[in-house]
Amino acid sequence: PGVFRSKDGRSAAGVNFLPPRRLEGVEGATLVERARNYSVREREREFRQPLASVELVPFESARPGTWHLKAAPIALPDGRTMPFPMYVIVDFSPHTVAEINVTGTGDDAQLARRIIESLKTTVEPECYLADLERLYKFMHGER
């Protein structure tokens, strides 16, 4: 999980995994509904205002159970508005949901789809430890 920003800072993409334990106490009958409510709460905190016209609609992608979280444009302090960023929730029930956010690219939806296509999940440590080790070495060098 993490956020990647372009060198010029104008675009970003992030992936966040939300397992059931992280969504404990969040209202909703399903993991997706709880993830939606959690994401709305976090975006309201981030933008320091309530979101308007929030809806969760199906999002066409390589994975079934993918949802697009939409909301009205965000009011900026100087009176301008900005479009609500692309937020997609991918259902990997019962283990987790993935929250993908993309902003500032030429085609945010297409990048979100490419990220979704690349997602792989497992609960078997031997399947992901090698990837984590490579990522760690890439980020921190040989230690």
ChimeraX attribute file (.defattr): number of C-alpha atoms within 10 A of each C-alpha:
attribute: neighborCount
match mode: 1-to-1
recipient: residues
	/A:1	10
	/A:2	9
	/A:3	12
	/A:4	13
	/A:5	14
	/A:6	11
	/A:7	8
	/A:8	6
	/A:9	9
	/A:10	10
	/A:11	15
	/A:12	16
	/A:13	21
	/A:14	17
	/A:15	21
	/A:16	14
	/A:17	18
	/A:18	22
	/A:19	17
	/A:20	19
	/A:21	9
	/A:22	13
	/A:23	16
	/A:24	11
	/A:25	10
	/A:26	16
	/A:27	14
	/A:28	14
	/A:29	8
	/A:30	13
	/A:31	23
	/A:32	24
	/A:33	15
	/A:34	21
	/A:35	27
	/A:36	25
	/A:37	16
	/A:38	20
	/A:39	17
	/A:40	18
	/A:41	15
	/A:42	12
	/A:43	16
	/A:44	15
	/A:45	12
	/A:46	9
	/A:47	12
	/A:48	12
	/A:49	13
	/A:50	12
	/A:51	19
	/A:52	12
	/A:53	8
	/A:54	13
	/A:55	12
	/A:56	17
	/A:57	13
	/A:58	13
	/A:59	18
	/A:60	13
	/A:61	18
	/A:62	12
	/A:63	14
	/A:64	12
	/A:65	16
	/A:66	24
	/A:67	21
	/A:68	21
	/A:69	22
	/A:70	20
	/A:71	18
	/A:72	15
	/A:73	15
	/A:74	20
	/A:75	16
	/A:76	12
	/A:77	7
	/A:78	6
	/A:79	7
	/A:80	9
	/A:81	12
	/A:82	10
	/A:83	12
	/A:84	16
	/A:85	18
	/A:86	19
	/A:87	24
	/A:88	26
	/A:89	29
	/A:90	23
	/A:91	21
	/A:92	19
	/A:93	13
	/A:94	10
	/A:95	15
	/A:96	20
	/A:97	22
	/A:98	21
	/A:99	24
	/A:100	24
	/A:101	23
	/A:102	24
	/A:103	21
	/A:104	15
	/A:105	14
	/A:106	9
	/A:107	10
	/A:108	18
	/A:109	20
	/A:110	13
	/A:111	18
	/A:112	22
	/A:113	18
	/A:114	12
	/A:115	17
	/A:116	21
	/A:117	12
	/A:118	9
	/A:119	11
	/A:120	7
	/A:121	10
	/A:122	9
	/A:123	8
	/A:124	8
	/A:125	8
	/A:126	9
	/A:127	11
	/A:128	13
	/A:129	11
	/A:130	11
	/A:131	11
	/A:132	11
	/A:133	11
	/A:134	13
	/A:135	12
	/A:136	13
	/A:137	12
	/A:138	10
	/A:139	9
	/A:140	9
	/A:141	9
	/A:142	8
	/A:143	5
